[in-house]
C-alpha cells in the first residue's frame, strides 16, 4: 500500500515444488502429504514499478527457509476498470 498499490488478490492454493511434500503422523501411522497449502498473491503494477515491487516483496517476506516461494512476472496486455470504463495504466 505504501508503494502506491493498495489492491491485490490472495488465493489459498495447494501445490508441490522442490520440497516434494512432507511426512505426517496421524493415529500412529505415517503418511505423506504431497500437496501443501500455499498462498498465491497476484498484483498488477506498472512496468516502471516492477523491480521496486519485486524487491519489496523479497525483502519483506524472505526467511531463508524452504517454502519462501517464487515470484513470476507476466506481461499484461491490457486492463479494464468496469465501473469507470478506464483502460490501460489508468485502470491499474
Beta strands, then each sheet from edge to edge (+ up, - down):
strand 1: 9-15
strand 2: 22-26
strand 3: 29-33
strand 4: 36-42
strand 5: 80-81
strand 6: 86-87
sheet 1: 1+ 4-
sheet 2: 2+ 3-
sheet 3: 5+ 6-
end
